[in-house]
Amino acid sequence: MFKRTLITSALPYANGPVHIGHLAGVYVPADIYARYLRLKGEEVMFVGGSDEHGVPITIKAREEGVSPQDIVDRYHKIIKESFEELGISFDVYGRTTSKTHHKTASDFFRKLYDKGEFIEKVSEQLYDEEAGEFLADRYVVGTCPHCGKDGAYGDQCEACGSSLSPSELINPKSRLSGSTPVLKETSHWYLPLDKWEPKLREWILENHKEWRPNVYGQCKSWLDMGLLPRAVSRDLKWGIPVPVEGAEGKVLYVWFDAPIGYISNTIDATPDWEKWWKDPESRMIHFIGKDNIVFHCIVFPSMLMAHGEYNLPDNVPANEFLNLEDDKISTSRNWAVWLHEYLRELPGKQDVLRYVLTANAPETKDNNFTWKDFQARSNNELVAILGNFINRATVLIHKYYGGMVPAAGEILDSDKAMMEETRRNIESLSENLDNFKFREGLKDAMNVARIGNKYLADNEPWKLIKTDPVRTATILNLAVQLCANLAVIFEPFTPFTAAKLAEQLKIKELKWDMTGKFDLIPDGIEIGKPELLFEKIEDDVVEFQIKKLEDAKKQNILNSWKPASVKETVEFPQFEKMDIRVGKVLECEKVPKADKLLKFKIDDGMGGRTIVSGIAKFYNPEDLVGKEVCFIANFAPRKLKGVESQGMILSAEDADGRLVVISPSGPVRPGSSVG
């Protein structure tokens, strides 16, 4: 048994706010576990912080014309305050630009350097001669060799998802200057992961078979492929300088720097930080997303083994990814639900988000968040099950006993069955939380509320009060004891609601050893007035959020739009053969049995003509009457859905696919030529 537990959560990049994918994958489950252990009276340290180095931050700074420090200062504040408002109960939330972190990371590197744990290698890297800088992967763009799309980065093509290296790109360009980079030699330090492969195999594959299948399987795959040395330094201006001679212009690679942040943040949290990291009776749990498994299970442990003074993680419960409305969450496409915006737009709904993200937790496979499901779970579970039972129980106590908890009389077999079923669910809940099965644990907790609703429905105290007030008192006493149990077991999941309920029931402190007991609220105590713990999520709230996503998708299409390639060159005499004129729309109507076609009656200055055009999806016919349009007058007539079209109306296709009719900027006589 361990004396204490150090809980870490992956450090979010401080180049933007956090979204629901981050929350579901890392921060909500980590917080549930930390709160659960605290309720059990265990010694816990929950460490978090912002990752403030790395290429994404420098790119963001260049795009905005500010310094990297400006970027991290802005987003660290947003992230930290958003976490606090959501109730993520960090004991410390630090940052990797702190003085403590710079010293800790530098000392860590120097310790490994002095022990001879690094190897120095010379390699060729792309270099921007105009900017005078070596280019990190994300500073190189080009054509993807797999799908042929332009705009692929040096590490990944976002169009097809392929992992890349800068040397694979076709026609690579520097994002700094737009010039074509050249290969240039550079020297870096590498951590030889292959040296630690035997120990990693024993530690993971033999001693930690209890890890989640996705974690264990990914680790086994990496180990079976054979580990290679990995660079720990980069040629960048932003980061922690490599603390050795001859390393000018080089910083610690962010993957080496960032996990040391767990140590430095613990140092800032407590003077006895070493007991959390070096005492064999302390255990460490990393909460991460699946994209960080290799860093926390292979790379960071290799660093810790090389150092020789730190504990290795005891478990790494990594989640899969959360999708949004059946599409991958993407910060670059703004396809996300941002936490700070959610908190502003749905005030007081922190616990609803926590609940829904836990109920949909991607623990074993990728899962999906939809606003309709958010609404349904809120209204059908939090309101109709949990909130309904607590409200009914407390309202009846106020109605029949003036808010004073009545004394229980004889306990019947049906009461004992209810209490036993409650205990079984709480035991299952505790076992699930011990094993990082938070989604299943939440089901157990909600089942306790279901037990309460069934208990009241079966016994009907609102009817029984007329004939057997003594029995009614017993029923409502047990019901309020069940409410007290709910306050405890829901605290890890919905802490704000649990705090309100505890205050209403006059419970001074929630503890896990209270669960399963039915003497928590003393007879005769006056409980607080009933209040709705949850309110229904109305349709307009959900519709607003869905429209917001649709608008983001449209804007992304506009942002990514590029003009079509210019067609092959034509000689001027060929163009002169095209007779483009201006006409005025006299009549316009939809063509029967044709969704895309409109039939125009055009005043062409020459007696009129009929033209059929495929723009029905973009215009109401009546809105086009009286409008001047450009059309090609010398096309050969052809029949479309039985209507002879005597020309073609010109339109432009916008970035979002809309067809926009081309019109002169001012009044022009029908029949005027366009040249």
N, C-alpha and C positions, 0 to 999 in steps of 0.2 A: 504493500500500500504506500501511496505517496502522501507526504504531508501537505503539499500545496500544489496549485496548478497555475502555470503561466499560459495565458491565452493570447495568441497574436492573430491579427487579421491583416490580410494583404494590404500593403500601403498603396492607396489610390494615387495615380498620377495627378499632380496639381497643375494640369493644363486644361482643366475643365471641371464642371461639377459632377457629382455622382448620379447615377440613374438606377432604375429598379433592377437592372441586371446585376449591378454591383451589390445591391442590397440583398437580393435573393441568393446570390452565389456565396457571399462572404459575411456581410455585416449583421444581418438579422440572425442567422443561425449562430454566429459567434456570440452575440448578445444574449440570445436565449440560453446558451450553455453557461455563460458567465453568471447570469441572474439565477439560474437553477442551482449552481454550486454555492452561490452566496446564501440562497434560501436554506440550503442544507448545512450552513454554518462552516463551510470549508474556506480555507485561505486561498484567495484568488487574486491574480493580477491580470487585468485585461489591457493589453497594449495595442495602440494604433498610432497612425501618423501619416503624414503626406510624403509621397516620394517626389522630391523636387528637383531631381537632376535627370538628365537624359535628353535625347534628341527631340521627342515630341514637344518638350517645353521650349527648346530653342527655336523650333519651327514656328510655334505659336507666337513667340516674341517677335520673330522676323516679320511674320504676316501682319502684326499689329503695330510694328515700328516702335516697340518698347523693349525694355531689358527683360531678360529671363527672371530676374528678381521681382520685377513688377508683376509678371504673370503668376508666379508661385505665391506671392503675397496675397493677390486677389483671390485665387482659387482655394488656397489653404483656409482662408477666412470663411468662404462660402461652404466648403466641405465640412469644416469643424462645427460651424453653427448649425448646419443642416443635420448632422449626426446628433448633436445635442437635442435639437427639437424633436427628432424622431425617437429619442430615448435610448440611443446606443450608449451604454453605460461604461465607456472607457475609464479606466483609472488614470490613464494618461493618453493624450493625443498630441504627439509631437510632430517634428518636421525634420527633414534631412538637410536643411540649410542651417540648423542650429550649431552653435559652437561645440556643444557636447558631441554632436554627431560627427562633425568634421574631425575632432580629435580622436574619437573612438574608431572611426573608419581608417584614419591614417595610422593609428597605432596597430590596428589589426593587420593592415597590409604590411607594415614594417616588421611585425613579429614573424609573419610568414616569409618575408623577404630575407630576414636575418637567419632564419632556420634553413634557408635554401629550398623552400617549397615551390618556388616559381621557376619556370624556364623562360629564357628570353629568345624570341624568334623574330627574324626579319621576313617580311612578306610584302607583296605588292598590293597597293590599295589605290582606288580611284582618287585623283587629285584635281582640284579646280585651280588651274594656273592663273586665271583672272582674279579669283577671290583669294588665292594664296592659302587654301585650306584643303586638308584631306576631307573626303566626303563620307559621312555615315550613311548607312543603307537608305534611310529615308530622305537623304538629300540628293538621291539619284532617281531620275524618272526616265521612262522609255517605253518601248513597245513590248508587251508581254510575249515571250516566245511560245506560249501555250495557246492562248486564245487570240492573239493578234491585236488586242485592244491597246490603244495609247494610254499614257498616264499611269502605267504600272510603277510601283515603287521598287526600290532595290531589295526589299525584303519580302514583298507580297504584291500580288495583283488582286485588287479588290473586286475586279470584274468577275474573275473566275475562281478566286480563292487560292490560287497556287502559291506555294512558298518559293521564293526566288533568292538569288544572290545578285548583287549589282553587275557582276560579269556576264550574267545570262541575258540581261536586257538588250534588246535590239535598239540601236541608235540612242544610247544613253546620253542624258543631258543633266547638267548640274542645276539644282533648284536655286543655287545662290546667284549664278550669273547667266544661266542659260547656255553656257558654252559646253563643248564636248570635253569631258574630263579625260585625263591621261593616267596611266598606271605609274606609280612612283613607290619606291621602297620606303618602308617605315618599320620601326622596331617596337615590339610590345612584349609585355609579360603575360605568361599563360599559367593557369593552374592545371597541372596534369591530372585530370579526373581519372585517367586510366590507372594511376598509381593507387587510387582509393577504391577501384572497382571490386577487388576481392572482399574488402571490409563492407562495402555497400551491399554486395550480394548476400553476405551473411546476415547483416543487420536487417535488411528489408525482406529478402526472400525466405529466410529461415525464421527470423524472430518477430516479423510483423505481418503474418498471414491474415491477421484480423482486420487489416486496413481495407477500406472500401475497394471493391473490385476494379473500379476505374483507376484508382490510385496505384494499387498493386500491379495491375496489368500494364499501365503505362511505364512504371518503373522497370518491370521485367523486360519490356520491349526495348527500352534504352540500354539496359545492361546486356541484353542478348546481342544487340547490334555492336556492342563494344564502345567504351567511352573514349573520347579524344581530349587532348588539352584544350582549354577554353580561355580566350583572352580575358584579362582582368583590367586592361587599360585601353583607352581610346584617344585619338587625336581630336580633342575638342577644347573649346575655351570655357565651357560651362560645366562645372563639376568640382569634385575634390581633387586637388593636384596630387599626382603620384609623388609620395614623399621620399624620393631617392634622387641622387645626383644623376644628371643626364636625362631627366624626364621632363624637361621644359616643354610646355604646350600639350602635355598629356594629363588626362584625368582618370580617376577610377571608373571603370565601366559600371553603368548603373546597376546591372544585375549583381555585381560584387558589393557595391556601395549600399543598395537599398535594404537587404535583409539585416545588415548590421544595424539598421535603424531600430530594429526590435530591441537590440542591446542598449543603444544610446538612449532610447526613450525610457527604458526601464531605469537607467542611471539617473535620468532627470526626475523620475517618479519617486525614487526612494534611495536613501544612503546605503541600505543593506541590499542593494540590487544583486550582489553576487549569489545570495542564497537562492534566487530565482533561476540563475543560469548555471551555477556550478555545484550546488548541493545535489547529491544523487537521490535525495528524497523529494526533489522537486521534479515535476513533469511539465513538458511543454507541448501545447496543442496548437498547430497552425491551421487556421481557417482560410481557405483560398479558393479560387476558381480553377477549373481544369487546365487553363492555359498557363498556370503557374506551378503545376505539379513538378516538372523537372527541376525548377529552381529550388523548391523547398524540400524535395526528396533526394535529389542527386547533388546539385551544385552547393547549396548552403551547407548540407551535412558534410560534404567534402572539405569545405572551408573550416568548419568546426573541428573536424578530425585533424586537419593540418595544424590548426592552432593548438589543440590538445587540452584546453582548459574548460571547455563548455559542454553542457549536456546536449544530446541529440533529441530531436522531437520524438514524442511518444506516439503521436498520431497526427495525421494530416487529412482531415475530412474535407476533401475537395468536392465541390458541387459542379455539375454540368452547367450549360448555358440556359438562360431564360430568353425566349423569343417574345416579340411584341406584336400582337395582332397577326400571327402566322408569318412574321418576317423577322430576320435577324436584327437585333438591336445594333445600331450603327451611329456612333457619335458624328462621323463625317457627314452622314446623310441626315442628321438630326432626327433619326428615327428612334426616339427614346422617350421615356417619361422621367424627366429630371426631378430629383428629390426636392430641391429648393423651390421649384415651380409648383410641385404638388402641394407642398406645405402652405404656399401662399394661396393657391386656388381652392384647396379643400381644407380650410382651417379646422383644427380639432379632430381630424380624421387620421391621426398618426396610427392609432391601433388598428384601424380598418386596413391600412396598407400593410402593416406588419402581419396581420392575420392572413390576408389574401396571399402575400408572398410566401408565407410559411405553408399554407394549404397547397400552393402550387410549386413548392420548392423543387428545383431540378436536382434532386439528390442522386438519382440513379440514371437519369437520361435527360436530355434537353426537354424543357417544358415551355408552356405558352401562357402569356398574360394577355387577357382581353378586357376591355372596359365593361363589356356586358357580363362577363364572369365576375369581375370586381363588384358590380352592382348586385348580381344574384347572390354571391356569398355574403355580402354585407346585409342585404335585406332578408335572405332566407335562413341565414345561420346566426349571424351576430344579433340581428334584431329579433327574428322570429323564434330562436331557440334560447340562446344565452340571455339576451336582454329580456325576453318575454318571461322566462322563469323567475329571474331575480325581481322583476317588476311585480309580477303577480304575488310572489311570496311577501314582499315588503308592503305592498299596498293592502293586502288582507290583514296583516298584523296591525297596520295603522287603522284600518277600518273597524276591526273587531276589538282591538286591545289598546287603542290610542297610542300605538307605536311601542308599547311595552312587550317584550318577548315573553310569551306565556310559558308556564312550566309544563313540561311533558309529563304525561300520565303513563299508563301501561303501554309498553312497547310490544306490538303485535308481530306475528310472523312476517306479515307483509312489510312492516317497517324494517325488520331485521334483514329481509331479502334486499330491500332498497339499499341499506347501509353496506351490505356485503358486496353488492354489485358495484357500488361506488368505490369501495376499497380495491376491488379487482381492477377496475379501470385506472385507478391512480397508481397501482403497482405496475401495470402495463405501461403507463405514462412514464413513470420513473425509469423503468428498464429501457424504454425507447430513448429517453434523453441521455441516459448513461452511454448508449451506443450510437449517439449522434443521429438518431432517426427522428428528426424534429417534426416532419410531416405526419408520421404515424402517431407521435406523441400528441400533436394538436387534435387529432381525431379522438384520442382517448379523453382529452380534456373536454371536448365538445360533447362526448357521450355522457359525461357526468351531468351536463346541463340537460341533456335529453332525458336522463333518468329522473331529474327533478320535475320536468314537465309532465312525464308519465305519472309520477307519484301524485302530483296535484290532480291531474285529470282522472286518475283511478279513484281517488278518495273524495273529490269534489267538496272541499271544506266550505265553499260558499253555499252549498245546500245543507251540509251536515251541521252547520252552526245552529240551525233552527231546532234540531232534534237531539244533538249530542255535543254540546259545547266542550265537554272534557276531552273527547276524542279530537275535536277540531284543534284544541290547544296543542295536543301532541303532534298532530300533522304539521301545524305551522311552526312549532318549535324545531322539528326535524328539518323542515324546509329552510329555515333561516340558518341552521347549522350547515346545511348543504351549500347555501350561499357563501358561507365563510370558507368552506373547502374550495369553492370556485375562485374566490379571491386569491387564494394561495396558488392554485395550479395554473391559473391564467396569468399570473404575474410575469413569468418569463416571456410569454407571447404578447400580452396586451397590458403593459405596465401601468399606463395611465388609467385604464378602466379598473384594474385591480386596486390601485390607490384610491380611486373614488369609492369603490365598494367597501374597502377596508375602513375608510372614514365613515361611511354611512352605517356600518355595523359596529363602529367604535372599537375596532381592532387596532391596537397600537403598533404591532409589528407582525409582519407575515413571516412564518417559518415553515419549512417543509415538514417538520415533525408534527405539525398541526393536522396534516392531511389524514383523512380516514377517520377522524374523530368527530363525534357529534355532541360534544359538550363545550364547544369553543365560545359560544355566546351565552353569558350567564342569564338565568331566569330574571325577569323583571327589569333588565336594562332597557333603556329607551333608545331605539335605533333612529337614525336620521330619516328625514322625510324622503319618500321615494322620488327618484328622478330617472329619466330615461338615460340609460348608459349609451345607447346607440340610436341614431335617427336614420330613417330610410334615405337611401341615395336615389334622388329623383332622376327621371329620364333626361331632363335638360342638362344636368351635371355631366352625365355620360356623353350625351350628344356633343357638348362643348369640347370634351377631350378628344372624341373621335374626329371631329372637324379639325381640331388643332393638328392632329397627326396627318390628316388628308392634306391640309395646307402645307405642312412640312414636306410631304412627298411631292406636291406640285412645285414647291420652291426648289427642291433638290433637282427636279427635272430641268427647271429653268437655269439653275446654276451650272449644271453639267452640259447644257446644250452647246453644240458647236455647229457652225454652218456646214451644209453638205459640200462635198468636193465639187470644184468647178468642172463642168462637163467639157468634152473635147472642143477644141477651138473650131469656130465656123467663120467662113468668110462673110464680109459685109453684104454682098449680093444675096447670100442665102437669107440673111436677116430681113433684107428688104422685101422678100417674098411674103413675109408675115404681115397681114393687114390688121393692125390693132386699132380699135375705135372705141369711142365713148358712147354709151347708150343710157337711157333712162328707163327704170323699171316701172312699167304701167300696171302689171298684175303679177302676182306670185302665189303659187299654191303647191301643196305636196302632190307628188305623183302617186296615184293609188298603188298599193301593194309594193311600195319601194321606200324603205326606211331612210335611205340616204339622199333621195333625189327631190329637187325642187324644179317646178316648171315656171319659167319666166316669160312674160310678154314684154318685149323690149321695143322702146321707141329708138330706132337706129338712124332716124333722119331720112330714111329711104323707104318708108312705108311700113316698117315694123317687122319683127321676126320673133320666133320662139326658140328659146335656148333651155336645155336641161342641164342642171349642175348638181354635183354630189355634195352639197353643203347643208343638207337638211338637219344634220345633228348639231349644227352650230348657230342656226338662225331660225327665228320665227318668221314665216312667210310675210306676215303683215308688216314686220319691221323693215322689210326691204323695199316695199312699195314707195316710189318717189325718189329712190336712191340712184345716183349716177354710178355706173360701173364700167370697167374696161372689159372688152371682149374681143376675141379673134373672129373677124368677119368672114374670112375666106377659107374656113375649114369645110371640107365636104360634109353635107348633111348626113346624119346617121340616126337610126331609131334606137331609143332607150325606153324600155318598158312600153313599147307601142307609140311613143311620142317622138316625132321627128325633131331633132335638135339641129339648129342652123347656126352653129358656132360654139364657142367655149368662153365662159366667163372666167376671168383671171382672178386667182386668189393666192395668197401666200400662206404657207404652213408655218405656224409659230412654234416655239420651243416645246410647248405642251401639247402639240398635235392639232391645235385648233386651226381651221381654215378661215382666213380673214379676206373678205372681198376687197379687191384693189379698186379704189375710187380716186378721181382727181381731187386735188386739195381745194378747188373752187368751182363755181358753176361753169360748165362747158356745154356748148350746143350738141345735141345728139347727132351722131355721125362724124364728129370731129376725129381726125386721125391722131394716133399716138406714135411718135417717132423719136 
